[in-house]
Amino acid sequence: MKPLKRSSQIWLSIGSLSLISTYFLPIWRIDLWAPQYPEGLSMKIWLSKLSGDIEIINGLNHYIGMAHIKEEMFPEFKILNYCIAFIMAAGLLTALLRSKKGLVAFLSLLIISGGIALYDFWKWGYEYGHNLSDDAAIKVPGMAYQPPLLGYKELLNFGAYSIPDSGGWVVVGLGIITIGVLIYEFKYNK
């Protein structure tokens, strides 16, 4: 099997090194809109912290019995930096070794890592939106307040929108580059 072409090495290296930016950019965001908050509220999720209108969101969520959002709720914050470093190193190693099998393994790593991250986020949202306090001031029988995993969802009079933020799009970009390199290599480098 022929080794990866030089252009593929360069693209994989650039894509992998772009993950450095995820240490300085938010990975995910959840935006909320309601008539009383026309400018919206936002929560940003980084590799190791949260930012945005957390205290206002906590104040609102208290009325419907949701737990306060705190960074301590997320044990993932202790390992995400290392996970990104591992993925970056794996991408650079794939580019260095120039192996098509390594390229397939790297793409598999990206897909599995992305799947685990999305499942973990869904699981957190499920627990957060379904485990409500019995002492809540506002109770709507049968109502759960799980934020959307991806996209838009109405929660009472709030619209909630959940999408990757700039750092998340960098990770998506690496996936697209890797798929593009894989197609190129198997189609043109036989």
PyMOL CGO cylinders between C-alpha atoms (Angstrom):
from pymol import cmd
from pymol.cgo import CYLINDER

trace = [
    CYLINDER, 0.00, 0.00, 0.00, 1.41, 3.41, -0.99, 0.3, 1, 1, 1, 1, 1, 1,
    CYLINDER, 1.41, 3.41, -0.99, 2.20, 5.88, 1.79, 0.3, 1, 1, 1, 1, 1, 1,
    CYLINDER, 2.20, 5.88, 1.79, 0.13, 9.04, 2.17, 0.3, 1, 1, 1, 1, 1, 1,
    CYLINDER, 0.13, 9.04, 2.17, 1.00, 11.81, -0.25, 0.3, 1, 1, 1, 1, 1, 1,
    CYLINDER, 1.00, 11.81, -0.25, 2.85, 14.88, 1.00, 0.3, 1, 1, 1, 1, 1, 1,
    CYLINDER, 2.85, 14.88, 1.00, -0.26, 17.06, 0.57, 0.3, 1, 1, 1, 1, 1, 1,
    CYLINDER, -0.26, 17.06, 0.57, -2.23, 14.65, 2.79, 0.3, 1, 1, 1, 1, 1, 1,
    CYLINDER, -2.23, 14.65, 2.79, 0.49, 14.84, 5.43, 0.3, 1, 1, 1, 1, 1, 1,
    CYLINDER, 0.49, 14.84, 5.43, 0.32, 18.63, 5.38, 0.3, 1, 1, 1, 1, 1, 1,
    CYLINDER, 0.32, 18.63, 5.38, -3.49, 18.74, 5.62, 0.3, 1, 1, 1, 1, 1, 1,
    CYLINDER, -3.49, 18.74, 5.62, -3.53, 16.25, 8.51, 0.3, 1, 1, 1, 1, 1, 1,
    CYLINDER, -3.53, 16.25, 8.51, -0.79, 18.16, 10.32, 0.3, 1, 1, 1, 1, 1, 1,
    CYLINDER, -0.79, 18.16, 10.32, -2.55, 21.51, 9.90, 0.3, 1, 1, 1, 1, 1, 1,
    CYLINDER, -2.55, 21.51, 9.90, -5.89, 20.01, 10.98, 0.3, 1, 1, 1, 1, 1, 1,
    CYLINDER, -5.89, 20.01, 10.98, -4.35, 18.33, 14.02, 0.3, 1, 1, 1, 1, 1, 1,
    CYLINDER, -4.35, 18.33, 14.02, -2.40, 21.42, 15.07, 0.3, 1, 1, 1, 1, 1, 1,
    CYLINDER, -2.40, 21.42, 15.07, -5.56, 23.51, 14.75, 0.3, 1, 1, 1, 1, 1, 1,
    CYLINDER, -5.56, 23.51, 14.75, -6.78, 21.71, 17.88, 0.3, 1, 1, 1, 1, 1, 1,
    CYLINDER, -6.78, 21.71, 17.88, -4.42, 23.97, 19.85, 0.3, 1, 1, 1, 1, 1, 1,
    CYLINDER, -4.42, 23.97, 19.85, -7.08, 26.67, 19.38, 0.3, 1, 1, 1, 1, 1, 1,
    CYLINDER, -7.08, 26.67, 19.38, -9.60, 24.61, 21.38, 0.3, 1, 1, 1, 1, 1, 1,
    CYLINDER, -9.60, 24.61, 21.38, -7.62, 25.42, 24.53, 0.3, 1, 1, 1, 1, 1, 1,
    CYLINDER, -7.62, 25.42, 24.53, -8.53, 29.09, 23.98, 0.3, 1, 1, 1, 1, 1, 1,
    CYLINDER, -8.53, 29.09, 23.98, -12.00, 28.85, 22.42, 0.3, 1, 1, 1, 1, 1, 1,
    CYLINDER, -12.00, 28.85, 22.42, -15.36, 27.63, 23.73, 0.3, 1, 1, 1, 1, 1, 1,
    CYLINDER, -15.36, 27.63, 23.73, -16.34, 24.18, 22.46, 0.3, 1, 1, 1, 1, 1, 1,
    CYLINDER, -16.34, 24.18, 22.46, -20.13, 24.31, 22.80, 0.3, 1, 1, 1, 1, 1, 1,
    CYLINDER, -20.13, 24.31, 22.80, -22.85, 26.85, 23.50, 0.3, 1, 1, 1, 1, 1, 1,
    CYLINDER, -22.85, 26.85, 23.50, -26.42, 26.82, 24.67, 0.3, 1, 1, 1, 1, 1, 1,
    CYLINDER, -26.42, 26.82, 24.67, -28.45, 29.95, 23.97, 0.3, 1, 1, 1, 1, 1, 1,
    CYLINDER, -28.45, 29.95, 23.97, -31.81, 30.75, 25.54, 0.3, 1, 1, 1, 1, 1, 1,
    CYLINDER, -31.81, 30.75, 25.54, -34.43, 33.29, 24.43, 0.3, 1, 1, 1, 1, 1, 1,
    CYLINDER, -34.43, 33.29, 24.43, -37.69, 34.32, 26.06, 0.3, 1, 1, 1, 1, 1, 1,
    CYLINDER, -37.69, 34.32, 26.06, -39.94, 37.40, 25.98, 0.3, 1, 1, 1, 1, 1, 1,
    CYLINDER, -39.94, 37.40, 25.98, -38.39, 38.64, 29.23, 0.3, 1, 1, 1, 1, 1, 1,
    CYLINDER, -38.39, 38.64, 29.23, -34.86, 38.08, 27.80, 0.3, 1, 1, 1, 1, 1, 1,
    CYLINDER, -34.86, 38.08, 27.80, -35.07, 39.31, 24.18, 0.3, 1, 1, 1, 1, 1, 1,
    CYLINDER, -35.07, 39.31, 24.18, -31.28, 39.78, 24.06, 0.3, 1, 1, 1, 1, 1, 1,
    CYLINDER, -31.28, 39.78, 24.06, -30.93, 36.13, 25.07, 0.3, 1, 1, 1, 1, 1, 1,
    CYLINDER, -30.93, 36.13, 25.07, -28.86, 34.26, 27.61, 0.3, 1, 1, 1, 1, 1, 1,
    CYLINDER, -28.86, 34.26, 27.61, -25.86, 32.14, 26.79, 0.3, 1, 1, 1, 1, 1, 1,
    CYLINDER, -25.86, 32.14, 26.79, -23.81, 29.40, 28.41, 0.3, 1, 1, 1, 1, 1, 1,
    CYLINDER, -23.81, 29.40, 28.41, -20.47, 28.48, 26.85, 0.3, 1, 1, 1, 1, 1, 1,
    CYLINDER, -20.47, 28.48, 26.85, -18.70, 25.21, 27.54, 0.3, 1, 1, 1, 1, 1, 1,
    CYLINDER, -18.70, 25.21, 27.54, -14.90, 25.20, 27.29, 0.3, 1, 1, 1, 1, 1, 1,
    CYLINDER, -14.90, 25.20, 27.29, -12.47, 22.30, 27.75, 0.3, 1, 1, 1, 1, 1, 1,
    CYLINDER, -12.47, 22.30, 27.75, -12.11, 23.08, 31.45, 0.3, 1, 1, 1, 1, 1, 1,
    CYLINDER, -12.11, 23.08, 31.45, -14.70, 25.67, 32.44, 0.3, 1, 1, 1, 1, 1, 1,
    CYLINDER, -14.70, 25.67, 32.44, -18.08, 27.29, 31.85, 0.3, 1, 1, 1, 1, 1, 1,
    CYLINDER, -18.08, 27.29, 31.85, -18.78, 30.92, 31.02, 0.3, 1, 1, 1, 1, 1, 1,
    CYLINDER, -18.78, 30.92, 31.02, -21.69, 33.16, 30.14, 0.3, 1, 1, 1, 1, 1, 1,
    CYLINDER, -21.69, 33.16, 30.14, -24.90, 33.96, 31.97, 0.3, 1, 1, 1, 1, 1, 1,
    CYLINDER, -24.90, 33.96, 31.97, -24.63, 30.99, 34.34, 0.3, 1, 1, 1, 1, 1, 1,
    CYLINDER, -24.63, 30.99, 34.34, -25.92, 32.80, 37.45, 0.3, 1, 1, 1, 1, 1, 1,
    CYLINDER, -25.92, 32.80, 37.45, -28.98, 34.18, 35.66, 0.3, 1, 1, 1, 1, 1, 1,
    CYLINDER, -28.98, 34.18, 35.66, -29.73, 30.74, 34.17, 0.3, 1, 1, 1, 1, 1, 1,
    CYLINDER, -29.73, 30.74, 34.17, -29.32, 29.17, 37.61, 0.3, 1, 1, 1, 1, 1, 1,
    CYLINDER, -29.32, 29.17, 37.61, -31.73, 31.72, 39.08, 0.3, 1, 1, 1, 1, 1, 1,
    CYLINDER, -31.73, 31.72, 39.08, -34.35, 30.89, 36.46, 0.3, 1, 1, 1, 1, 1, 1,
    CYLINDER, -34.35, 30.89, 36.46, -33.82, 27.13, 36.67, 0.3, 1, 1, 1, 1, 1, 1,
    CYLINDER, -33.82, 27.13, 36.67, -34.32, 27.26, 40.45, 0.3, 1, 1, 1, 1, 1, 1,
    CYLINDER, -34.32, 27.26, 40.45, -38.02, 28.01, 39.90, 0.3, 1, 1, 1, 1, 1, 1,
    CYLINDER, -38.02, 28.01, 39.90, -38.57, 24.79, 37.96, 0.3, 1, 1, 1, 1, 1, 1,
    CYLINDER, -38.57, 24.79, 37.96, -36.47, 22.66, 40.31, 0.3, 1, 1, 1, 1, 1, 1,
    CYLINDER, -36.47, 22.66, 40.31, -33.31, 22.20, 38.26, 0.3, 1, 1, 1, 1, 1, 1,
    CYLINDER, -33.31, 22.20, 38.26, -29.94, 21.87, 39.99, 0.3, 1, 1, 1, 1, 1, 1,
    CYLINDER, -29.94, 21.87, 39.99, -27.53, 24.80, 39.94, 0.3, 1, 1, 1, 1, 1, 1,
    CYLINDER, -27.53, 24.80, 39.94, -25.00, 24.50, 37.15, 0.3, 1, 1, 1, 1, 1, 1,
    CYLINDER, -25.00, 24.50, 37.15, -21.48, 24.39, 38.60, 0.3, 1, 1, 1, 1, 1, 1,
    CYLINDER, -21.48, 24.39, 38.60, -18.15, 23.44, 37.07, 0.3, 1, 1, 1, 1, 1, 1,
    CYLINDER, -18.15, 23.44, 37.07, -17.81, 20.79, 39.78, 0.3, 1, 1, 1, 1, 1, 1,
    CYLINDER, -17.81, 20.79, 39.78, -20.70, 18.92, 38.10, 0.3, 1, 1, 1, 1, 1, 1,
    CYLINDER, -20.70, 18.92, 38.10, -18.42, 18.09, 35.18, 0.3, 1, 1, 1, 1, 1, 1,
    CYLINDER, -18.42, 18.09, 35.18, -15.62, 15.63, 35.97, 0.3, 1, 1, 1, 1, 1, 1,
    CYLINDER, -15.62, 15.63, 35.97, -14.89, 15.75, 32.22, 0.3, 1, 1, 1, 1, 1, 1,
    CYLINDER, -14.89, 15.75, 32.22, -13.21, 19.11, 32.74, 0.3, 1, 1, 1, 1, 1, 1,
    CYLINDER, -13.21, 19.11, 32.74, -10.33, 17.27, 34.43, 0.3, 1, 1, 1, 1, 1, 1,
    CYLINDER, -10.33, 17.27, 34.43, -9.55, 15.13, 31.37, 0.3, 1, 1, 1, 1, 1, 1,
    CYLINDER, -9.55, 15.13, 31.37, -10.72, 17.00, 28.25, 0.3, 1, 1, 1, 1, 1, 1,
    CYLINDER, -10.72, 17.00, 28.25, -7.41, 18.86, 27.88, 0.3, 1, 1, 1, 1, 1, 1,
    CYLINDER, -7.41, 18.86, 27.88, -5.60, 15.51, 27.80, 0.3, 1, 1, 1, 1, 1, 1,
    CYLINDER, -5.60, 15.51, 27.80, -8.11, 13.99, 25.37, 0.3, 1, 1, 1, 1, 1, 1,
    CYLINDER, -8.11, 13.99, 25.37, -7.58, 16.84, 22.90, 0.3, 1, 1, 1, 1, 1, 1,
    CYLINDER, -7.58, 16.84, 22.90, -3.80, 16.53, 23.30, 0.3, 1, 1, 1, 1, 1, 1,
    CYLINDER, -3.80, 16.53, 23.30, -4.05, 12.79, 22.59, 0.3, 1, 1, 1, 1, 1, 1,
    CYLINDER, -4.05, 12.79, 22.59, -6.15, 13.35, 19.46, 0.3, 1, 1, 1, 1, 1, 1,
    CYLINDER, -6.15, 13.35, 19.46, -3.73, 16.02, 18.28, 0.3, 1, 1, 1, 1, 1, 1,
    CYLINDER, -3.73, 16.02, 18.28, -0.74, 13.71, 18.83, 0.3, 1, 1, 1, 1, 1, 1,
    CYLINDER, -0.74, 13.71, 18.83, -2.54, 10.84, 17.07, 0.3, 1, 1, 1, 1, 1, 1,
    CYLINDER, -2.54, 10.84, 17.07, -3.22, 13.07, 14.06, 0.3, 1, 1, 1, 1, 1, 1,
    CYLINDER, -3.22, 13.07, 14.06, 0.40, 14.23, 13.89, 0.3, 1, 1, 1, 1, 1, 1,
    CYLINDER, 0.40, 14.23, 13.89, 1.64, 10.65, 14.26, 0.3, 1, 1, 1, 1, 1, 1,
    CYLINDER, 1.64, 10.65, 14.26, -0.68, 9.56, 11.44, 0.3, 1, 1, 1, 1, 1, 1,
    CYLINDER, -0.68, 9.56, 11.44, 0.74, 12.31, 9.22, 0.3, 1, 1, 1, 1, 1, 1,
    CYLINDER, 0.74, 12.31, 9.22, 4.32, 11.40, 10.18, 0.3, 1, 1, 1, 1, 1, 1,
    CYLINDER, 4.32, 11.40, 10.18, 3.89, 7.65, 9.57, 0.3, 1, 1, 1, 1, 1, 1,
    CYLINDER, 3.89, 7.65, 9.57, 2.04, 8.24, 6.26, 0.3, 1, 1, 1, 1, 1, 1,
    CYLINDER, 2.04, 8.24, 6.26, 0.02, 5.03, 6.68, 0.3, 1, 1, 1, 1, 1, 1,
    CYLINDER, 0.02, 5.03, 6.68, -3.43, 4.60, 5.13, 0.3, 1, 1, 1, 1, 1, 1,
    CYLINDER, -3.43, 4.60, 5.13, -4.30, 2.09, 7.86, 0.3, 1, 1, 1, 1, 1, 1,
    CYLINDER, -4.30, 2.09, 7.86, -3.23, 4.71, 10.40, 0.3, 1, 1, 1, 1, 1, 1,
    CYLINDER, -3.23, 4.71, 10.40, -5.46, 7.24, 8.62, 0.3, 1, 1, 1, 1, 1, 1,
    CYLINDER, -5.46, 7.24, 8.62, -8.46, 4.89, 8.93, 0.3, 1, 1, 1, 1, 1, 1,
    CYLINDER, -8.46, 4.89, 8.93, -7.61, 4.31, 12.60, 0.3, 1, 1, 1, 1, 1, 1,
    CYLINDER, -7.61, 4.31, 12.60, -7.34, 8.08, 13.20, 0.3, 1, 1, 1, 1, 1, 1,
    CYLINDER, -7.34, 8.08, 13.20, -10.72, 8.72, 11.58, 0.3, 1, 1, 1, 1, 1, 1,
    CYLINDER, -10.72, 8.72, 11.58, -12.18, 5.93, 13.73, 0.3, 1, 1, 1, 1, 1, 1,
    CYLINDER, -12.18, 5.93, 13.73, -10.70, 7.62, 16.81, 0.3, 1, 1, 1, 1, 1, 1,
    CYLINDER, -10.70, 7.62, 16.81, -12.36, 10.91, 15.83, 0.3, 1, 1, 1, 1, 1, 1,
    CYLINDER, -12.36, 10.91, 15.83, -15.74, 9.27, 15.24, 0.3, 1, 1, 1, 1, 1, 1,
    CYLINDER, -15.74, 9.27, 15.24, -15.64, 7.28, 18.49, 0.3, 1, 1, 1, 1, 1, 1,
    CYLINDER, -15.64, 7.28, 18.49, -14.45, 10.30, 20.50, 0.3, 1, 1, 1, 1, 1, 1,
    CYLINDER, -14.45, 10.30, 20.50, -17.18, 12.48, 19.00, 0.3, 1, 1, 1, 1, 1, 1,
    CYLINDER, -17.18, 12.48, 19.00, -19.80, 9.82, 19.72, 0.3, 1, 1, 1, 1, 1, 1,
    CYLINDER, -19.80, 9.82, 19.72, -18.68, 9.48, 23.33, 0.3, 1, 1, 1, 1, 1, 1,
    CYLINDER, -18.68, 9.48, 23.33, -18.67, 13.28, 23.79, 0.3, 1, 1, 1, 1, 1, 1,
    CYLINDER, -18.67, 13.28, 23.79, -22.17, 13.66, 22.36, 0.3, 1, 1, 1, 1, 1, 1,
    CYLINDER, -22.17, 13.66, 22.36, -23.50, 10.76, 24.45, 0.3, 1, 1, 1, 1, 1, 1,
    CYLINDER, -23.50, 10.76, 24.45, -21.92, 12.24, 27.58, 0.3, 1, 1, 1, 1, 1, 1,
    CYLINDER, -21.92, 12.24, 27.58, -23.48, 15.64, 26.83, 0.3, 1, 1, 1, 1, 1, 1,
    CYLINDER, -23.48, 15.64, 26.83, -26.89, 14.03, 26.18, 0.3, 1, 1, 1, 1, 1, 1,
    CYLINDER, -26.89, 14.03, 26.18, -26.64, 12.04, 29.42, 0.3, 1, 1, 1, 1, 1, 1,
    CYLINDER, -26.64, 12.04, 29.42, -25.78, 15.17, 31.41, 0.3, 1, 1, 1, 1, 1, 1,
    CYLINDER, -25.78, 15.17, 31.41, -28.69, 17.05, 29.80, 0.3, 1, 1, 1, 1, 1, 1,
    CYLINDER, -28.69, 17.05, 29.80, -31.06, 14.18, 30.52, 0.3, 1, 1, 1, 1, 1, 1,
    CYLINDER, -31.06, 14.18, 30.52, -30.11, 14.03, 34.21, 0.3, 1, 1, 1, 1, 1, 1,
    CYLINDER, -30.11, 14.03, 34.21, -30.17, 17.80, 34.51, 0.3, 1, 1, 1, 1, 1, 1,
    CYLINDER, -30.17, 17.80, 34.51, -33.54, 18.19, 32.83, 0.3, 1, 1, 1, 1, 1, 1,
    CYLINDER, -33.54, 18.19, 32.83, -35.33, 15.24, 34.42, 0.3, 1, 1, 1, 1, 1, 1,
    CYLINDER, -35.33, 15.24, 34.42, -34.11, 15.16, 38.05, 0.3, 1, 1, 1, 1, 1, 1,
    CYLINDER, -34.11, 15.16, 38.05, -36.14, 18.06, 39.37, 0.3, 1, 1, 1, 1, 1, 1,
    CYLINDER, -36.14, 18.06, 39.37, -36.57, 19.13, 42.96, 0.3, 1, 1, 1, 1, 1, 1,
    CYLINDER, -36.57, 19.13, 42.96, -39.91, 18.37, 44.57, 0.3, 1, 1, 1, 1, 1, 1,
    CYLINDER, -39.91, 18.37, 44.57, -39.73, 21.81, 46.20, 0.3, 1, 1, 1, 1, 1, 1,
    CYLINDER, -39.73, 21.81, 46.20, -39.87, 23.67, 42.87, 0.3, 1, 1, 1, 1, 1, 1,
    CYLINDER, -39.87, 23.67, 42.87, -42.04, 26.79, 42.76, 0.3, 1, 1, 1, 1, 1, 1,
    CYLINDER, -42.04, 26.79, 42.76, -43.27, 25.95, 39.25, 0.3, 1, 1, 1, 1, 1, 1,
    CYLINDER, -43.27, 25.95, 39.25, -44.40, 22.40, 38.50, 0.3, 1, 1, 1, 1, 1, 1,
    CYLINDER, -44.40, 22.40, 38.50, -45.76, 21.27, 35.16, 0.3, 1, 1, 1, 1, 1, 1,
    CYLINDER, -45.76, 21.27, 35.16, -46.87, 17.63, 35.40, 0.3, 1, 1, 1, 1, 1, 1,
    CYLINDER, -46.87, 17.63, 35.40, -45.01, 15.42, 32.95, 0.3, 1, 1, 1, 1, 1, 1,
    CYLINDER, -45.01, 15.42, 32.95, -42.71, 18.25, 31.81, 0.3, 1, 1, 1, 1, 1, 1,
    CYLINDER, -42.71, 18.25, 31.81, -38.97, 17.66, 31.52, 0.3, 1, 1, 1, 1, 1, 1,
    CYLINDER, -38.97, 17.66, 31.52, -36.48, 20.42, 30.78, 0.3, 1, 1, 1, 1, 1, 1,
    CYLINDER, -36.48, 20.42, 30.78, -33.71, 18.56, 28.98, 0.3, 1, 1, 1, 1, 1, 1,
    CYLINDER, -33.71, 18.56, 28.98, -31.80, 21.00, 26.78, 0.3, 1, 1, 1, 1, 1, 1,
    CYLINDER, -31.80, 21.00, 26.78, -31.43, 19.97, 23.13, 0.3, 1, 1, 1, 1, 1, 1,
    CYLINDER, -31.43, 19.97, 23.13, -28.36, 17.93, 22.24, 0.3, 1, 1, 1, 1, 1, 1,
    CYLINDER, -28.36, 17.93, 22.24, -28.08, 19.76, 18.94, 0.3, 1, 1, 1, 1, 1, 1,
    CYLINDER, -28.08, 19.76, 18.94, -30.45, 22.29, 17.45, 0.3, 1, 1, 1, 1, 1, 1,
    CYLINDER, -30.45, 22.29, 17.45, -33.56, 23.99, 18.80, 0.3, 1, 1, 1, 1, 1, 1,
    CYLINDER, -33.56, 23.99, 18.80, -36.13, 23.03, 21.43, 0.3, 1, 1, 1, 1, 1, 1,
    CYLINDER, -36.13, 23.03, 21.43, -38.89, 24.91, 23.24, 0.3, 1, 1, 1, 1, 1, 1,
    CYLINDER, -38.89, 24.91, 23.24, -38.88, 24.65, 27.03, 0.3, 1, 1, 1, 1, 1, 1,
    CYLINDER, -38.88, 24.65, 27.03, -41.96, 26.41, 28.45, 0.3, 1, 1, 1, 1, 1, 1,
    CYLINDER, -41.96, 26.41, 28.45, -41.66, 30.02, 27.24, 0.3, 1, 1, 1, 1, 1, 1,
    CYLINDER, -41.66, 30.02, 27.24, -37.95, 29.66, 26.46, 0.3, 1, 1, 1, 1, 1, 1,
    CYLINDER, -37.95, 29.66, 26.46, -36.39, 28.70, 23.19, 0.3, 1, 1, 1, 1, 1, 1,
    CYLINDER, -36.39, 28.70, 23.19, -33.15, 26.75, 23.69, 0.3, 1, 1, 1, 1, 1, 1,
    CYLINDER, -33.15, 26.75, 23.69, -30.55, 26.40, 20.97, 0.3, 1, 1, 1, 1, 1, 1,
    CYLINDER, -30.55, 26.40, 20.97, -27.52, 24.12, 21.33, 0.3, 1, 1, 1, 1, 1, 1,
    CYLINDER, -27.52, 24.12, 21.33, -24.67, 24.11, 18.80, 0.3, 1, 1, 1, 1, 1, 1,
    CYLINDER, -24.67, 24.11, 18.80, -20.89, 23.78, 18.62, 0.3, 1, 1, 1, 1, 1, 1,
    CYLINDER, -20.89, 23.78, 18.62, -19.07, 27.02, 19.36, 0.3, 1, 1, 1, 1, 1, 1,
    CYLINDER, -19.07, 27.02, 19.36, -15.88, 28.13, 17.59, 0.3, 1, 1, 1, 1, 1, 1,
    CYLINDER, -15.88, 28.13, 17.59, -13.67, 25.46, 19.22, 0.3, 1, 1, 1, 1, 1, 1,
    CYLINDER, -13.67, 25.46, 19.22, -16.23, 22.78, 18.41, 0.3, 1, 1, 1, 1, 1, 1,
    CYLINDER, -16.23, 22.78, 18.41, -16.21, 23.83, 14.76, 0.3, 1, 1, 1, 1, 1, 1,
    CYLINDER, -16.21, 23.83, 14.76, -12.41, 23.42, 14.77, 0.3, 1, 1, 1, 1, 1, 1,
    CYLINDER, -12.41, 23.42, 14.77, -12.91, 19.79, 15.85, 0.3, 1, 1, 1, 1, 1, 1,
    CYLINDER, -12.91, 19.79, 15.85, -15.58, 19.32, 13.16, 0.3, 1, 1, 1, 1, 1, 1,
    CYLINDER, -15.58, 19.32, 13.16, -13.14, 20.85, 10.66, 0.3, 1, 1, 1, 1, 1, 1,
    CYLINDER, -13.14, 20.85, 10.66, -10.50, 18.27, 11.60, 0.3, 1, 1, 1, 1, 1, 1,
    CYLINDER, -10.50, 18.27, 11.60, -13.05, 15.52, 10.96, 0.3, 1, 1, 1, 1, 1, 1,
    CYLINDER, -13.05, 15.52, 10.96, -13.90, 16.98, 7.54, 0.3, 1, 1, 1, 1, 1, 1,
    CYLINDER, -13.90, 16.98, 7.54, -10.19, 17.29, 6.65, 0.3, 1, 1, 1, 1, 1, 1,
    CYLINDER, -10.19, 17.29, 6.65, -9.59, 13.69, 7.71, 0.3, 1, 1, 1, 1, 1, 1,
    CYLINDER, -9.59, 13.69, 7.71, -12.52, 12.40, 5.65, 0.3, 1, 1, 1, 1, 1, 1,
    CYLINDER, -12.52, 12.40, 5.65, -11.33, 14.46, 2.68, 0.3, 1, 1, 1, 1, 1, 1,
    CYLINDER, -11.33, 14.46, 2.68, -7.79, 13.11, 2.98, 0.3, 1, 1, 1, 1, 1, 1,
    CYLINDER, -7.79, 13.11, 2.98, -9.13, 9.55, 3.26, 0.3, 1, 1, 1, 1, 1, 1,
    CYLINDER, -9.13, 9.55, 3.26, -11.26, 9.91, 0.11, 0.3, 1, 1, 1, 1, 1, 1,
    CYLINDER, -11.26, 9.91, 0.11, -8.36, 11.53, -1.75, 0.3, 1, 1, 1, 1, 1, 1,
    CYLINDER, -8.36, 11.53, -1.75, -5.89, 8.84, -0.70, 0.3, 1, 1, 1, 1, 1, 1,
    CYLINDER, -5.89, 8.84, -0.70, -8.09, 5.88, -1.59, 0.3, 1, 1, 1, 1, 1, 1,
    CYLINDER, -8.09, 5.88, -1.59, -9.27, 7.42, -4.86, 0.3, 1, 1, 1, 1, 1, 1,
    CYLINDER, -9.27, 7.42, -4.86, -6.06, 8.97, -6.22, 0.3, 1, 1, 1, 1, 1, 1,
    CYLINDER, -6.06, 8.97, -6.22, -3.16, 7.28, -4.43, 0.3, 1, 1, 1, 1, 1, 1,
    CYLINDER, -3.16, 7.28, -4.43, -3.66, 3.62, -5.35, 0.3, 1, 1, 1, 1, 1, 1,
]
cmd.load_cgo(trace, "trace")
